[in-house]
Amino acid sequence: MASAAKTALSAYLGRGTKFKGELRFSGILRIDGILEGQILSEGTLSIGESGVVKGEIKVGELLISGVADGVIEATRLIDVAGSGKLFGRLLAPSIHIAEGVVLQAEVRVGAPDRKPFQ
């Protein structure tokens, strides 16, 4: 069982909230609103079922139940739930995709010598 400190949110963008620009965070960020721009972190980004992120995502771990559209890079893991929708380009050492996911993307998985998208 994970400790409360490891699962506690550091920041939250709620349903009905829109943000445009660059967002940096540490820890865990959950998005249930709409974000357009760039997200940079070594932490965990969780996009809820009502969440939409368009732009560049570079995080340690990405958990998706909503929509992500753009250049998406994770240093550890991308995990997509059945309600998730992914568009664009994905780069990660490990990607878990549940049944029912919409995936329309260029995908690169697993290579430790992988290079970022140009």
N, CA and C of each residue as an Amber inpcrd file, in Angstrom:
protein
   354
   0.8450000  -1.1880000   0.0000000   0.0000000   0.0000000   0.0000000
   0.8810000   1.2380000   0.0000000   0.5600000   2.2090000  -0.8600000
   1.3510000   3.4380000  -0.9570000   1.0780000   4.3240000   0.2500000
   2.1000000   5.0210000   0.6860000   1.9220000   5.9330000   1.8140000
   1.1900000   7.1790000   1.3480000   0.5490000   7.8760000   2.2840000
  -0.1980000   9.0930000   1.9530000   0.7140000  10.1460000   1.3400000
   1.9650000  10.2030000   1.7830000   2.9020000  11.1980000   1.2580000
   3.1940000  10.9590000  -0.2250000   3.2160000   9.6860000  -0.6460000
   3.5220000   9.3820000  -2.0360000   2.3280000   9.6060000  -2.9530000
   1.0940000   9.5800000  -2.4320000  -0.0880000   9.7100000  -3.2610000
  -0.7850000  11.0600000  -3.1170000  -0.3210000  11.9070000  -2.2170000
  -0.9470000  13.2080000  -2.0000000  -0.6720000  14.1420000  -3.1830000
  -1.7070000  14.8610000  -3.6120000  -1.5500000  15.8200000  -4.7040000
  -0.7260000  17.0180000  -4.2710000   0.1280000  17.4870000  -5.1680000
   0.8820000  18.7150000  -4.9320000   0.1300000  19.9040000  -5.4980000
  -0.6310000  19.6600000  -6.5960000  -1.3890000  20.7320000  -7.2450000
  -2.5700000  20.1250000  -7.9870000  -3.5870000  20.9550000  -8.2380000
  -4.8060000  20.4800000  -8.8740000  -5.3880000  21.5810000  -9.7630000
  -5.7220000  21.2120000 -11.0050000  -6.4050000  22.1210000 -11.9380000
  -7.7910000  21.5310000 -12.1340000  -8.7910000  22.1350000 -11.5130000
 -10.1250000  21.5560000 -11.4510000 -10.9590000  21.6940000 -12.7050000
 -12.0350000  20.9090000 -12.7510000 -13.0030000  20.9480000 -13.8360000
 -13.5330000  22.3830000 -13.9780000 -13.6510000  22.8530000 -15.2030000
 -14.1210000  24.2060000 -15.4480000 -13.0060000  25.2440000 -15.4570000
 -11.7760000  24.8280000 -15.1340000 -10.6250000  25.7270000 -15.1160000
  -9.8450000  25.5820000 -16.4210000  -9.4180000  26.7180000 -16.9940000
  -8.6000000  26.7090000 -18.2040000  -7.2980000  27.4420000 -17.9130000
  -6.1920000  26.8740000 -18.3940000  -4.8730000  27.4740000 -18.1970000
  -4.1350000  27.4240000 -19.5230000  -3.4500000  28.5110000 -19.8680000
  -2.6450000  28.5530000 -21.0810000  -1.2630000  29.0710000 -20.7080000
  -0.2150000  28.3150000 -21.0920000   1.1490000  28.7460000 -20.7820000
   2.0230000  27.5810000 -20.3820000   3.0820000  27.8930000 -19.6350000
   4.0310000  26.8820000 -19.1810000   3.7770000  26.5800000 -17.7160000
   3.7220000  25.2930000 -17.3910000   3.4730000  24.8640000 -16.0180000
   4.5780000  23.9180000 -15.5720000   5.2170000  24.2330000 -14.4550000
   6.2390000  23.3820000 -13.8480000   5.7510000  23.0170000 -12.4550000
   5.9800000  21.7680000 -12.0630000   5.5570000  21.3320000 -10.7350000
   6.4760000  20.2370000 -10.2370000   6.3970000  19.9530000  -8.9380000
   7.0720000  18.7880000  -8.3640000   6.0080000  17.9850000  -7.6440000
   6.2400000  16.7070000  -7.4970000   5.2460000  15.8560000  -6.8450000
   4.2160000  15.3510000  -7.8270000   2.9300000  15.5100000  -7.4630000
   1.8320000  14.9950000  -8.2750000   0.8760000  16.1270000  -8.6290000
   0.5730000  16.2530000  -9.9180000  -0.3950000  17.2360000 -10.4080000
  -1.5430000  16.4900000 -11.0630000  -2.7700000  16.8300000 -10.7020000
  -3.9570000  16.2630000 -11.3600000  -4.6510000  17.3780000 -12.1300000
  -5.0330000  17.0670000 -13.3720000  -5.7390000  18.0220000 -14.2120000
  -7.0990000  17.4480000 -14.5740000  -8.1570000  18.1490000 -14.1680000
  -9.5190000  17.8180000 -14.5640000 -10.0990000  18.9300000 -15.4190000
  -9.3310000  19.9810000 -15.6340000  -9.7280000  21.1060000 -16.4800000
  -9.0340000  21.0220000 -17.8280000  -8.7530000  22.1920000 -18.4030000
  -8.1210000  22.2640000 -19.7240000  -6.8140000  23.0420000 -19.6090000
  -5.7440000  22.4690000 -20.1400000  -4.4540000  23.1330000 -20.1600000
  -3.9100000  23.1120000 -21.5830000  -3.4930000  24.2710000 -22.0600000
  -2.8650000  24.3750000 -23.3730000  -1.4970000  25.0020000 -23.1840000
  -0.4500000  24.3060000 -23.6220000   0.9020000  24.8380000 -23.4620000
   1.9080000  23.7590000 -23.1820000   2.7620000  24.0120000 -22.1830000
   3.8740000  23.1250000 -21.8850000   3.8420000  22.7370000 -20.4080000
   4.0480000  21.4410000 -20.1440000   4.1320000  20.9390000 -18.7760000
   5.4910000  20.2650000 -18.6170000   6.2600000  20.6900000 -17.6110000
   7.6010000  20.1580000 -17.3710000   7.7350000  19.7460000 -15.9060000
   8.1340000  18.4850000 -15.6710000   8.3110000  18.0080000 -14.3130000
   8.9590000  16.6330000 -14.3180000   9.6220000  16.2860000 -13.2360000
  10.0810000  14.9200000 -13.0290000   9.0400000  14.1440000 -12.2370000
   7.9720000  14.8180000 -11.8430000   6.9180000  14.2100000 -11.0460000
   5.8930000  13.4730000 -11.8840000   4.7150000  13.2770000 -11.2760000
   3.6230000  12.5290000 -11.8950000   2.4990000  13.4670000 -12.3070000
   2.0910000  13.3660000 -13.5630000   0.9550000  14.1210000 -14.0780000
  -0.2020000  13.1540000 -14.2650000  -1.3390000  13.4770000 -13.6730000
  -2.5420000  12.6730000 -13.8080000  -3.5990000  13.5130000 -14.5190000
  -4.0470000  13.0450000 -15.6770000  -5.1000000  13.7400000 -16.4220000
  -6.3880000  12.9650000 -16.2000000  -7.3340000  13.5840000 -15.4630000
  -8.6000000  12.9330000 -15.1390000  -9.5120000  12.8200000 -16.3440000
 -10.6490000  12.1290000 -16.1920000 -11.5660000  11.8860000 -17.3010000
 -12.0510000  13.1590000 -17.9740000 -12.2110000  14.2390000 -17.2300000
 -12.6570000  15.5000000 -17.8330000 -11.4770000  16.3870000 -18.2330000
 -10.2570000  15.9300000 -17.9990000  -9.0600000  16.7180000 -18.2860000
  -8.6500000  16.6570000 -19.7480000  -8.1600000  17.8070000 -20.2390000
  -7.6570000  17.9170000 -21.6100000  -6.3460000  18.6900000 -21.5630000
  -5.2890000  18.1020000 -22.1150000  -4.0000000  18.7790000 -22.2060000
  -3.5610000  18.7730000 -23.6600000  -3.2890000  19.9760000 -24.1930000
  -2.8120000  20.1180000 -25.5690000  -1.4820000  20.8520000 -25.5330000
  -0.4590000  20.2520000 -26.1520000   0.8460000  20.9010000 -26.1780000
   1.9570000  19.9170000 -25.9170000   2.9760000  20.3710000 -25.2000000
   4.1520000  19.5530000 -24.9070000   4.1080000  19.1020000 -23.4590000
   4.2760000  17.7960000 -23.2480000   4.2970000  17.2300000 -21.9050000
   5.6190000  16.4950000 -21.7240000   6.3950000  16.8810000 -20.7220000
   7.6300000  16.1830000 -20.3580000   7.5870000  15.9680000 -18.8540000
   7.2950000  14.7150000 -18.4580000   7.1420000  14.3930000 -17.0440000
   7.8220000  13.0610000 -16.7270000   7.9110000  12.7440000 -15.4460000
   8.4460000  11.4610000 -15.0400000   7.4520000  10.3470000 -15.3240000
   6.2010000  10.5650000 -14.9200000   5.1590000   9.5620000 -15.0840000
   3.8710000  10.2560000 -15.4960000   3.1430000   9.6440000 -16.4290000
   1.9000000  10.2120000 -16.9370000   0.7880000   9.1850000 -16.8110000
  -0.2850000   9.5740000 -16.1210000  -1.4640000   8.7310000 -15.9470000
  -2.6150000   9.4350000 -16.6660000  -3.2420000   8.7620000 -17.6410000
  -4.2390000   9.4350000 -18.4740000  -5.5740000   8.7080000 -18.4400000
  -6.6050000   9.4530000 -18.0710000  -7.9870000   8.9910000 -18.1960000
  -8.7460000   9.9330000 -19.1250000  -8.1780000  11.1010000 -19.3950000
  -8.7940000  12.1130000 -20.2480000  -8.1190000  12.1690000 -21.6060000
  -7.8060000  13.3940000 -22.0660000  -7.2440000  13.6030000 -23.3990000
  -5.8760000  14.2710000 -23.3040000  -4.9060000  13.7360000 -24.0360000
  -3.5890000  14.3530000 -24.1790000  -3.2900000  14.4240000 -25.6760000
  -2.9040000  15.6110000 -26.1320000  -2.6780000  15.8360000 -27.5570000
  -1.4170000  16.6650000 -27.7160000  -0.3640000  16.0750000 -28.3400000
   0.8760000  16.8050000 -28.5500000   2.0790000  15.9030000 -28.4850000
   3.2210000  16.4950000 -28.1680000   4.4660000  15.7420000 -27.9880000
   4.5440000  15.3830000 -26.5070000   4.5290000  14.0730000 -26.2300000
   4.4100000  13.5870000 -24.8640000   5.6000000  12.6830000 -24.5500000
   6.3890000  13.0690000 -23.5440000   7.5470000  12.2840000 -23.1370000
   7.4840000  12.0220000 -21.6390000   7.7070000  10.7570000 -21.2660000
   7.7720000  10.3820000 -19.8540000   9.0660000   9.6160000 -19.6280000
   9.7720000   9.9300000 -18.5520000  11.0390000   9.2480000 -18.2810000
  10.8480000   7.8850000 -17.6400000   9.6500000   7.6370000 -17.0320000
   9.4040000   6.3530000 -16.3830000   8.2550000   5.5700000 -17.0260000
   7.0870000   6.1790000 -17.1660000   5.9090000   5.4120000 -17.5430000
   4.8040000   6.3090000 -18.0900000   4.0730000   5.7870000 -19.0790000
   2.7880000   6.3520000 -19.4920000   1.7640000   5.2500000 -19.2720000
   0.7140000   5.5460000 -18.5080000  -0.3370000   4.5810000 -18.1960000
  -1.6670000   5.1930000 -18.6250000  -2.3490000   4.5220000 -19.5620000
  -3.5820000   5.0680000 -20.1320000  -4.7600000   4.1800000 -19.7580000
  -5.7530000   4.7540000 -19.0640000  -6.9610000   4.0330000 -18.6810000
  -7.8960000   3.9300000 -19.8800000  -8.9200000   3.0860000 -19.7800000
  -9.8340000   2.8320000 -20.8800000 -10.5380000   4.0440000 -21.4480000
 -10.7140000   5.0900000 -20.6500000 -11.3760000   6.3090000 -21.1330000
 -10.3860000   7.2880000 -21.7660000  -9.1020000   6.9530000 -21.7620000
  -8.0620000   7.8560000 -22.2490000  -8.0280000   7.9880000 -23.7600000
  -7.6050000   9.1850000 -24.2080000  -7.4380000   9.4730000 -25.6280000
  -6.0860000  10.1510000 -25.8180000  -5.2630000   9.5840000 -26.6980000
  -3.9240000  10.1120000 -26.9530000  -3.7510000  10.4180000 -28.4330000
  -3.2400000  11.6140000 -28.7110000  -2.9710000  12.0490000 -30.0770000
  -1.5910000  12.6890000 -30.1060000  -0.8450000  12.4940000 -31.1930000
   0.4560000  13.1550000 -31.3220000   1.6080000  12.1900000 -31.3610000
   2.5770000  12.4000000 -30.4560000   3.7890000  11.5720000 -30.3880000
   4.0340000  11.1880000 -28.9420000   4.3520000   9.8930000 -28.7090000
   4.6140000   9.3950000 -27.3690000   6.0100000   8.8110000 -27.2980000
   6.7160000   9.1110000 -26.2200000   8.0530000   8.5810000 -25.9980000
   8.1770000   8.2220000 -24.5210000   8.4290000   6.9430000 -24.2280000
   8.5790000   6.4920000 -22.8410000   9.2280000   5.1160000 -22.8190000
   9.8890000   4.7660000 -21.7060000  10.4680000   3.4330000 -21.6140000
   9.3980000   2.3450000 -21.4290000   8.2220000   2.7400000 -20.9250000
   7.1450000   1.7810000 -20.6950000   5.7970000   2.4690000 -20.9000000
   4.9050000   1.8190000 -21.6540000   3.5680000   2.3550000 -21.8730000
   2.5590000   1.2440000 -21.6200000   1.5920000   1.5190000 -20.7440000
   0.4980000   0.5820000 -20.4620000  -0.7670000   1.1820000 -21.0660000
  -1.4590000   0.4130000 -21.9070000  -2.6520000   0.9100000 -22.5860000
  -3.8020000  -0.0520000 -22.3170000  -4.8660000   0.4520000 -21.6980000
  -6.0250000  -0.3750000 -21.3740000  -6.9140000  -0.5570000 -22.6010000
  -7.7670000  -1.5440000 -22.5470000  -8.7410000  -1.7720000 -23.6100000
  -9.6820000  -0.5700000 -23.6920000  -9.9960000  -0.1510000 -24.9090000
 -10.9200000   0.9530000 -25.1140000 -10.2620000   2.3040000 -25.3360000
  -8.9590000   2.3760000 -25.1920000  -8.2230000   3.6320000 -25.3740000
  -8.2440000   4.0390000 -26.8460000  -8.3440000   5.3470000 -27.1010000
  -8.1710000   5.8870000 -28.4450000  -6.7230000   6.3270000 -28.5570000
  -5.9810000   5.7620000 -29.5150000  -4.5690000   6.0730000 -29.6980000
  -4.3140000   6.3720000 -31.1640000  -3.9940000   7.6360000 -31.4490000
  -3.6330000   8.0560000 -32.7980000  -2.3370000   8.8380000 -32.6550000
  -1.2280000   8.0880000 -32.6520000   0.0480000   8.7120000 -32.3310000
   1.2120000   7.9230000 -32.9080000   2.3330000   8.6320000 -33.0630000
   3.6160000   7.9810000 -33.3100000   4.1270000   7.5740000 -31.9360000
   4.5000000   6.3110000 -31.7750000   4.8670000   5.8000000 -30.4570000
   6.2760000   5.2100000 -30.4900000   7.1010000   5.6040000 -29.5200000
   8.4310000   5.0140000 -29.3160000   8.4940000   4.5280000 -27.8780000
   8.8020000   3.2360000 -27.7210000   8.8020000   2.6310000 -26.3910000
  10.0830000   1.8530000 -26.1470000  10.6050000   1.9770000 -24.9330000
  11.5900000   1.0480000 -24.4410000  13.0590000   1.2950000 -24.6610000
  13.4640000   1.9660000 -25.7080000  14.8910000   2.0910000 -25.9980000
  15.5570000   3.0560000 -25.0250000  16.5510000   2.5750000 -24.2600000
  17.2270000   3.4740000 -23.3220000  18.0330000   4.5540000 -24.0340000
  18.3830000   4.3250000 -25.2880000  19.1380000   5.3260000 -26.0420000
  18.2150000   6.1750000 -26.9200000  16.9370000   6.1870000 -26.5520000
  15.9700000   6.9220000 -27.3550000  16.3090000   8.4080000 -27.3930000
  15.9800000   9.0210000 -28.5000000  16.2340000  10.4500000 -28.6710000
  14.9060000  11.1770000 -28.6880000  14.8690000  12.4060000 -28.1940000
  13.6250000  13.1740000 -28.2350000  13.1680000  13.3750000 -29.6770000
  11.8810000  13.6220000 -29.8170000  11.3400000  13.9090000 -31.1460000
  11.9170000  15.2100000 -31.6590000  12.1380000  15.2650000 -32.9570000
  12.6550000  16.4810000 -33.5980000  11.5230000  17.4110000 -33.9600000
